[in-house]
Amino acid sequence: MLFIKELKKVCFSFVYVLFIGLLLFSWYENFYGVTKQEISASQDNLSSVYSEFTGGSLLKKPEKNADSYGMKNKEVSEKIMSGGTDMLIIEFSKNSYSTYPYSYYKEIVLSDKEQQAILEIISEITGLDEKQIRNLPDNYFPDINGNIIHFGADIEQNENGSFSFEMGDHDNHTFIPQVSYKRFKELMAEAESIIGKGSNYSMENLLQYYGLSEVTYDEAIEEYNKTIYDDKVSNAFARLFCDYTGRAIGLYPVFAVVIFWLKDRRNRMHELIDSKQTRTAKLIVIRFFAMLTAVMLPVVLLSLESFIPLIGYSADTGIAIDMFAFIKYIMWWLLPTAMIVTSLGMFLTILTSTPLAVLVQFIWWFVDTSVTGLSGYTTLFTLMIRHNTLNGSEIINRNFTLICLNRGLFVCLALVLMVLSIIVYDQKRGGRFNYAYFLQKHFGFFKNRFRSYIQK
C-alpha cells in the first residue's frame, strides 16, 4: 500500500508531467516512425537511413546482380588520404577549421605560426608549394570526395535546382600523395594537435567521412541474414530505441527525483515523516522503487510504437521476430542507467537538502555525451551506451563482457547509494546532520561580525 501511495505521489506531481513531456519530445524527435519507415522502405525498394550500409533496406533480401548494394565504412587508405588532404587544404585556405570538442561546433582560427605548420603538413603530403596549393586545378581532387563535393565549371544544374554527378566522376583526379599511409596518419595527428580536439583529422572522423567502399552481394546478404536470423529483426530496433532513449534517461529523471524530495522539505513533510513509525529503510527503498517504476513505465509504453508494427511485419512476411527483444534490452540497457541517476539524485538531495544533484548529473551527462562515440565505444564508467545504427550487432557482441561489467557496476553503485541514503536520512530523523541549523548558526555569526565591522 505504501508503494502504491508513493507511486501515485510521483505520477500525479507536476514535475513528473514535465519529465514525461521531455521524454516524449526526445523520443518523437529521434525515434518516432523509424520502424514504420524501415518496413515501408523494404516494401518500396527504398534505402535505409538507419543503417551504416547506405544501400537498400536491411529488411529486404538483396537481389543478385543488382546495380549497387550501397556503401559501407572501410579503411581504404587512398580515399582517406585524398579526402583528408582535400578538407585540410579547404580549411587552410580559409583559415577556418571546424571542430566539435564537446559534440558542439566551434570554429578555430589559427595564428600565422600555426598556419605555417599546417602548410608544411600539406606540402609534405602533396609535394607542392604554397602558391601551387592555393591555385589547384579543378580536377586535382575527385568531384565527389567523401563528404566534399567540388562544383567544377562543367557541372550543370538541373531544372529543380539540384546537381547530378556521374558515378565515375570520383576517379577523374590528379592528386597523388607523396607520403606513405603510415606517415599520412602521423601528419593528421599533428594537424589535430595544432587545430584541437574534435577536428576533421582524427582517424575516427577520417574513417567516417572518407573511408567508404562498395558493398558486395555477399556482404549485403550476410548483413540481411544477421538482421533476420541472428537479430530476429526486433533486436535491431530495440538497440536503436535504447540508444536514443538512453540519452533522455541519463538526465531527465534527476529533475523529478530532486524536486520530489525537496517538496517534502518545503511542505514540512519531514516533521510528519519523522513522527511516524515507518522504518527509514522501508521508506527509502519504497520511494526509490516507486520513482524507478515511474521512470521506466513510459519507456516500456513508448517501445510499443515500434514493437506493434514489427508484429504486423512478421504476420505479413512470415519472418519470426523476438517478442521479448524490447523488454530485454530495456531491462539490461536502460534500467541500470535509470537506477544510477535516480539513486544519485536521491542521495545528494537527502544529504545536502539542495538541488545539487541536478548540477552534478548534468555535468556527468554532458561529459559522457561528449566523449562517447555513436557506436562501439563503451568504458567501465560509460553512463549511456550508444549504438546509433540498426545493424552492427557484432559490435555489441564484441563488447558484451565490458557492457555487462559496466551495467553491473551501476546497479551495485545504485544499491550502495540507496544504503547511504538510508543511513543519512536515519541520522537526520534522529536530529543529526542538521545542515540548516549549522549554516544558520555559522553564517549568522559571520554576518553579525561583518555588520559590527561596518558600523565601526
C-alpha positions as CSV (number, residue, x, y, z in Angstrom):
1,M,0.0,0.0,0.0
2,L,2.8,2.4,0.8
3,F,4.4,1.7,-2.6
4,I,1.2,2.5,-4.4
5,K,0.8,5.6,-2.4
6,E,4.3,6.8,-3.2
7,L,3.9,5.9,-6.8
8,K,0.7,8.0,-7.1
9,K,2.5,10.9,-5.4
10,V,5.2,10.8,-8.1
11,C,2.9,10.2,-11.0
12,F,0.5,13.0,-10.1
13,S,3.1,15.6,-9.5
14,F,3.8,18.5,-11.9
15,V,7.5,17.7,-12.2
16,Y,6.6,14.1,-13.4
17,V,4.4,15.6,-16.1
18,L,7.4,17.7,-17.1
19,F,9.6,14.6,-17.2
20,I,7.0,12.9,-19.4
21,G,6.9,15.9,-21.7
22,L,10.7,15.9,-22.1
23,L,10.9,12.2,-22.7
24,L,8.1,12.3,-25.3
25,F,9.8,15.2,-27.1
26,S,13.2,13.4,-27.2
27,W,11.5,10.2,-28.4
28,Y,9.4,12.0,-31.0
29,E,12.4,13.9,-32.4
30,N,14.7,10.9,-32.7
31,F,12.8,7.6,-32.9
32,Y,9.2,8.1,-33.7
33,G,8.2,6.4,-37.0
34,V,11.6,4.7,-37.5
35,T,10.2,1.2,-37.6
36,K,7.3,2.0,-40.0
37,Q,9.7,3.9,-42.3
38,E,12.1,0.9,-42.4
39,I,9.3,-1.5,-43.1
40,S,8.0,0.8,-45.9
41,A,11.5,1.0,-47.3
42,S,11.7,-2.8,-47.6
43,Q,8.4,-2.9,-49.5
44,D,9.1,0.1,-51.8
45,N,12.8,-0.7,-52.6
46,L,14.0,2.4,-50.8
47,S,17.3,2.9,-49.0
48,S,17.6,2.6,-45.2
49,V,18.6,5.7,-43.4
50,Y,19.2,3.9,-40.1
51,S,22.0,1.6,-41.2
52,E,25.7,2.0,-41.8
53,F,25.0,0.4,-45.2
54,T,23.7,3.2,-47.4
55,G,22.1,0.7,-49.8
56,G,18.6,-0.9,-49.6
57,S,16.6,-1.6,-46.5
58,L,18.0,-4.2,-44.1
59,L,14.6,-5.9,-44.1
60,K,14.7,-6.6,-47.9
61,K,16.7,-9.5,-49.2
62,P,19.3,-8.3,-51.7
63,E,18.9,-9.4,-55.3
64,K,21.8,-10.9,-57.2
65,N,23.4,-8.8,-59.9
66,A,21.8,-5.6,-58.7
67,D,23.5,-2.3,-59.8
68,S,24.6,-1.4,-56.3
69,Y,24.3,-2.7,-52.8
70,G,25.2,0.5,-51.2
71,M,28.4,1.7,-49.4
72,K,30.0,0.8,-46.1
73,N,32.7,2.3,-43.9
74,K,36.1,0.7,-44.6
75,E,39.6,1.9,-44.1
76,V,40.6,2.5,-47.7
77,S,43.9,4.3,-47.5
78,E,43.7,6.0,-50.9
79,K,40.2,7.5,-50.2
80,I,41.1,8.6,-46.6
81,M,44.3,10.3,-47.8
82,S,42.5,12.0,-50.6
83,G,39.6,13.2,-48.5
84,G,41.6,14.3,-45.5
85,T,44.1,16.3,-47.6
86,D,41.2,17.9,-49.6
87,M,39.5,19.0,-46.4
88,L,42.7,20.3,-44.8
89,I,43.5,22.4,-47.9
90,I,40.0,23.9,-47.9
91,E,40.2,24.8,-44.3
92,F,43.8,26.1,-44.6
93,S,42.8,28.4,-47.5
94,K,40.0,30.0,-45.4
95,N,41.9,29.8,-42.1
96,S,38.7,28.4,-40.6
97,Y,38.8,25.0,-39.0
98,S,35.7,23.1,-37.8
99,T,35.9,21.3,-34.5
100,Y,33.5,19.5,-32.2
101,P,35.4,19.4,-28.9
102,Y,32.3,18.6,-26.8
103,S,29.9,17.5,-29.6
104,Y,29.2,21.1,-30.4
105,Y,30.5,23.2,-33.3
106,K,33.4,25.5,-32.7
107,E,35.3,27.5,-35.4
108,I,39.1,27.7,-34.9
109,V,41.2,30.5,-36.5
110,L,45.0,29.7,-36.3
111,S,47.9,32.1,-35.8
112,D,50.4,32.7,-38.6
113,K,52.8,30.3,-37.0
114,E,50.2,27.6,-36.7
115,Q,49.1,28.2,-40.3
116,Q,52.7,27.8,-41.4
117,A,52.8,24.4,-39.6
118,I,49.6,23.3,-41.4
119,L,51.1,24.5,-44.7
120,E,54.2,22.3,-44.1
121,I,52.0,19.3,-43.5
122,I,50.1,19.9,-46.7
123,S,53.3,20.4,-48.7
124,E,54.8,17.2,-47.4
125,I,51.7,15.2,-48.4
126,T,51.2,16.8,-51.8
127,G,54.8,17.8,-52.7
128,L,53.5,21.3,-53.7
129,D,54.5,24.8,-52.5
130,E,52.1,27.4,-51.1
131,K,51.4,29.1,-54.5
132,Q,50.5,25.7,-56.1
133,I,48.3,24.7,-53.2
134,R,46.3,27.9,-53.4
135,N,45.8,27.5,-57.1
136,L,45.0,23.9,-57.6
137,P,43.3,22.8,-60.9
138,D,39.6,21.9,-60.7
139,N,40.3,18.2,-61.3
140,Y,43.0,17.9,-58.6
141,F,40.6,16.1,-56.3
142,P,37.6,13.9,-57.2
143,D,34.3,15.8,-57.8
144,I,32.8,13.7,-55.0
145,N,35.4,13.2,-52.3
146,G,33.7,11.6,-49.2
147,N,31.6,14.4,-47.7
148,I,33.2,17.0,-50.0
149,I,31.6,17.9,-53.4
150,H,33.6,20.0,-55.9
151,F,31.4,22.0,-58.3
152,G,33.6,22.4,-61.3
153,A,32.8,24.5,-64.4
154,D,31.4,21.6,-66.3
155,I,28.8,20.7,-63.6
156,E,25.3,21.7,-64.8
157,Q,22.4,22.4,-62.6
158,N,19.1,20.5,-63.0
159,E,15.8,22.2,-63.5
160,N,14.8,21.7,-59.9
161,G,18.0,23.3,-58.7
162,S,19.8,20.1,-57.8
163,F,23.1,18.8,-59.3
164,S,23.8,15.4,-60.8
165,F,27.1,13.6,-60.7
166,E,28.2,10.6,-62.7
167,M,29.4,7.6,-60.7
168,G,32.8,7.8,-62.5
169,D,33.5,11.4,-61.5
170,H,35.3,10.4,-58.4
171,D,38.1,8.6,-60.4
172,N,39.0,11.6,-62.5
173,H,41.6,13.5,-60.5
174,T,45.4,14.2,-60.3
175,F,46.1,14.1,-56.6
176,I,48.9,11.6,-55.8
177,P,50.1,11.5,-52.2
178,Q,53.9,11.9,-51.7
179,V,53.9,10.1,-48.3
180,S,53.1,6.6,-47.1
181,Y,49.7,5.9,-45.4
182,K,51.6,5.5,-42.1
183,R,53.2,8.9,-42.4
184,F,49.9,10.4,-43.5
185,K,48.3,9.3,-40.3
186,E,51.2,10.8,-38.3
187,L,50.7,14.1,-40.1
188,M,47.0,14.1,-39.5
189,A,47.7,13.6,-35.8
190,E,50.0,16.6,-35.9
191,A,47.3,18.7,-37.6
192,E,44.7,17.7,-35.0
193,S,47.1,18.6,-32.2
194,I,47.5,22.1,-33.8
195,I,43.8,22.6,-34.5
196,G,42.4,21.0,-31.4
197,K,40.3,18.0,-30.3
198,G,37.3,17.2,-32.3
199,S,38.7,18.4,-35.7
200,N,38.2,16.6,-39.0
201,Y,41.5,14.9,-38.8
202,S,41.1,12.3,-36.1
203,M,41.2,8.8,-37.6
204,E,37.7,8.2,-36.3
205,N,36.4,11.2,-38.4
206,L,38.6,10.4,-41.4
207,L,37.2,6.9,-41.5
208,Q,33.6,8.1,-41.1
209,Y,33.8,10.8,-43.8
210,Y,36.1,9.2,-46.4
211,G,36.5,5.5,-45.5
212,L,33.8,4.2,-47.9
213,S,33.8,1.2,-50.2
214,E,31.2,-0.5,-52.3
215,V,29.2,-3.3,-50.6
216,T,29.4,-6.6,-52.4
217,Y,26.5,-9.0,-52.8
218,D,28.0,-11.5,-50.3
219,E,28.4,-8.7,-47.7
220,A,24.8,-7.5,-48.3
221,I,23.3,-10.9,-48.0
222,E,25.4,-11.6,-44.8
223,E,24.0,-8.4,-43.3
224,Y,20.5,-9.3,-44.2
225,N,20.8,-12.8,-42.7
226,K,22.2,-11.3,-39.5
227,T,19.2,-8.9,-39.2
228,I,16.6,-11.6,-40.0
229,Y,18.1,-14.7,-38.3
230,D,20.6,-13.5,-35.6
231,D,18.8,-10.3,-34.5
232,K,15.3,-11.7,-35.4
233,V,14.5,-8.2,-36.6
234,S,13.2,-6.8,-33.4
235,N,16.5,-6.9,-31.6
236,A,18.0,-4.4,-34.1
237,F,15.2,-2.0,-33.5
238,A,15.3,-2.5,-29.7
239,R,19.0,-1.5,-29.8
240,L,18.3,1.7,-31.7
241,F,15.4,2.5,-29.4
242,C,17.6,2.1,-26.4
243,D,20.3,4.2,-28.0
244,Y,18.0,7.2,-28.4
245,T,16.0,6.8,-25.2
246,G,19.2,6.3,-23.1
247,R,20.2,9.9,-23.6
248,A,16.9,11.1,-22.1
249,I,17.1,8.6,-19.2
250,G,20.6,9.7,-18.5
251,L,19.5,13.2,-17.4
252,Y,15.7,13.8,-17.1
253,P,14.9,11.6,-14.1
254,V,17.1,13.6,-11.8
255,F,14.7,16.6,-12.0
256,A,11.8,14.5,-10.8
257,V,13.8,12.9,-8.0
258,V,15.3,16.1,-6.7
259,I,12.1,18.1,-6.7
260,F,10.1,15.2,-5.2
261,W,12.5,15.1,-2.2
262,L,12.7,18.9,-1.8
263,K,9.0,19.1,-1.9
264,D,8.8,17.2,1.4
265,R,11.1,19.8,3.0
266,R,9.2,22.7,1.6
267,N,5.9,21.3,2.8
268,R,7.4,20.4,6.1
269,M,6.6,16.7,5.4
270,H,9.8,15.7,7.2
271,E,8.2,16.6,10.5
272,L,5.3,14.3,9.8
273,I,7.5,11.5,8.4
274,D,9.9,11.8,11.4
275,S,7.0,11.4,13.8
276,K,5.7,8.2,12.1
277,Q,6.8,4.7,12.9
278,T,7.7,3.8,9.3
279,R,11.3,2.5,9.3
280,T,13.8,4.6,7.4
281,A,15.0,1.7,5.3
282,K,11.4,0.8,4.3
283,L,10.6,4.4,3.4
284,I,13.8,4.9,1.3
285,V,13.6,1.6,-0.5
286,I,9.9,2.0,-1.4
287,R,10.4,5.6,-2.6
288,F,13.4,4.6,-4.7
289,F,11.5,1.8,-6.5
290,A,8.4,3.9,-6.8
291,M,10.4,6.6,-8.7
292,L,12.2,3.9,-10.7
293,T,8.9,2.4,-11.7
294,A,7.5,5.9,-12.7
295,V,10.6,6.5,-14.9
296,M,10.6,3.1,-16.6
297,L,6.9,2.7,-17.2
298,P,6.6,5.3,-20.0
299,V,9.8,3.9,-21.6
300,V,8.1,0.5,-21.9
301,L,5.0,2.0,-23.3
302,L,6.9,4.1,-25.9
303,S,8.6,0.9,-27.2
304,L,5.1,-0.4,-28.3
305,E,5.2,2.2,-31.1
306,S,8.0,0.2,-32.7
307,F,7.0,-3.3,-31.4
308,I,3.4,-3.3,-32.8
309,P,4.4,-2.6,-36.4
310,L,7.0,-5.4,-36.2
311,I,4.3,-7.8,-35.2
312,G,2.4,-6.8,-38.3
313,Y,5.6,-7.2,-40.4
314,S,6.1,-10.7,-39.0
315,A,2.5,-11.6,-39.8
316,D,2.7,-10.3,-43.4
317,T,6.1,-11.9,-44.2
318,G,6.2,-15.0,-42.1
319,I,9.5,-13.9,-40.6
320,A,9.8,-14.6,-36.9
321,I,10.7,-11.8,-34.6
322,D,11.9,-11.9,-31.0
323,M,8.8,-11.0,-29.0
324,F,10.8,-10.1,-25.9
325,A,13.5,-8.0,-27.5
326,F,12.4,-4.6,-26.3
327,I,11.8,-5.8,-22.7
328,K,15.2,-7.5,-22.6
329,Y,17.1,-4.5,-23.9
330,I,15.2,-2.0,-21.7
331,M,16.0,-4.1,-18.6
332,W,19.7,-4.6,-19.1
333,W,20.5,-1.4,-21.2
334,L,18.3,1.4,-19.8
335,L,17.4,0.2,-16.3
336,P,20.9,0.4,-14.8
337,T,21.2,4.0,-16.2
338,A,17.8,4.9,-14.6
339,M,18.9,3.3,-11.3
340,I,22.2,5.2,-11.0
341,V,20.6,8.6,-12.0
342,T,17.7,8.0,-9.5
343,S,19.9,6.9,-6.6
344,L,22.5,9.6,-7.1
345,G,19.8,12.3,-7.2
346,M,18.1,10.8,-4.1
347,F,21.3,10.6,-2.1
348,L,22.7,14.0,-2.9
349,T,19.3,15.7,-2.2
350,I,18.9,13.9,1.1
351,L,22.5,14.7,2.1
352,T,22.5,18.4,1.2
353,S,18.8,19.3,1.1
354,T,19.7,21.3,-2.1
355,P,19.2,20.7,-5.8
356,L,23.0,20.0,-6.1
357,A,22.2,16.6,-7.8
358,V,20.8,18.4,-10.9
359,L,24.2,20.1,-11.4
360,V,26.2,17.0,-10.8
361,Q,24.1,14.9,-13.1
362,F,24.1,17.5,-15.8
363,I,27.9,17.7,-15.8
364,W,28.2,13.9,-15.9
365,W,25.6,13.6,-18.7
366,F,27.3,16.4,-20.7
367,V,30.8,14.9,-20.4
368,D,29.5,11.4,-21.1
369,T,27.7,12.7,-24.2
370,S,30.8,14.5,-25.4
371,V,33.3,11.6,-25.1
372,T,31.1,8.6,-26.0
373,G,31.1,7.7,-29.7
374,L,27.9,7.0,-31.5
375,S,28.6,3.3,-31.7
376,G,31.0,0.8,-30.3
377,Y,32.5,3.0,-27.6
378,T,32.0,1.7,-24.1
379,T,34.2,2.0,-21.0
380,L,33.6,0.8,-17.4
381,F,32.0,4.2,-16.4
382,T,30.1,5.0,-19.6
383,L,26.7,6.3,-18.4
384,M,24.8,6.0,-21.7
385,I,25.7,3.1,-24.1
386,R,25.5,4.2,-27.7
387,H,24.6,2.1,-30.8
388,N,23.2,4.6,-33.3
389,T,22.5,2.1,-36.1
390,L,20.2,-0.8,-36.9
391,N,23.0,-3.2,-37.9
392,G,26.3,-3.9,-36.3
393,S,25.2,-6.4,-33.7
394,E,28.7,-7.8,-33.8
395,I,29.9,-4.5,-32.1
396,I,27.6,-5.3,-29.1
397,N,28.7,-8.9,-29.0
398,R,32.3,-7.9,-29.2
399,N,32.0,-5.6,-26.2
400,F,29.3,-7.6,-24.3
401,T,31.6,-8.5,-21.4
402,L,32.6,-4.9,-20.8
403,I,29.0,-3.8,-21.2
404,C,27.9,-6.3,-18.6
405,L,30.6,-5.1,-16.2
406,N,29.5,-1.5,-16.9
407,R,25.8,-2.2,-16.3
408,G,26.5,-4.4,-13.2
409,L,28.8,-1.7,-11.7
410,F,26.0,0.9,-12.0
411,V,23.4,-1.5,-10.4
412,C,25.8,-2.1,-7.5
413,L,26.6,1.7,-7.1
414,A,22.9,2.5,-7.2
415,L,22.3,0.0,-4.3
416,V,25.2,1.4,-2.4
417,L,23.8,5.0,-2.8
418,M,20.4,3.7,-1.6
419,V,22.0,2.3,1.5
420,L,23.9,5.5,2.1
421,S,20.6,7.4,1.7
422,I,19.1,5.2,4.4
423,I,22.0,6.0,6.7
424,V,21.9,9.7,6.2
425,Y,18.1,10.0,6.3
426,D,18.1,7.9,9.5
427,Q,20.6,10.3,11.1
428,K,18.5,13.3,10.1
429,R,15.4,11.7,11.6
430,G,17.4,11.3,14.8
431,G,18.2,15.1,14.9
432,R,21.7,14.8,13.5
433,F,23.1,16.1,10.1
434,N,21.0,19.3,10.6
435,Y,22.7,21.4,7.9
436,A,20.0,24.1,8.0
437,Y,20.8,24.8,11.7
438,F,24.6,24.6,11.1
439,L,24.5,27.1,8.2
440,Q,22.2,29.5,10.0
441,K,24.4,29.4,13.1
442,H,27.7,30.0,11.4
443,F,26.5,32.2,8.6
444,G,24.7,34.3,11.2
445,F,27.9,34.6,13.3
446,F,29.9,35.9,10.3
447,K,27.0,38.1,9.3
448,N,26.9,39.8,12.7
449,R,30.7,40.2,12.8
450,F,30.6,41.9,9.3
451,R,27.8,44.2,10.4
452,S,29.7,45.2,13.5
453,Y,32.8,45.9,11.4
454,I,30.8,48.2,9.0
455,Q,29.3,50.1,11.9
456,K,32.8,50.8,13.3
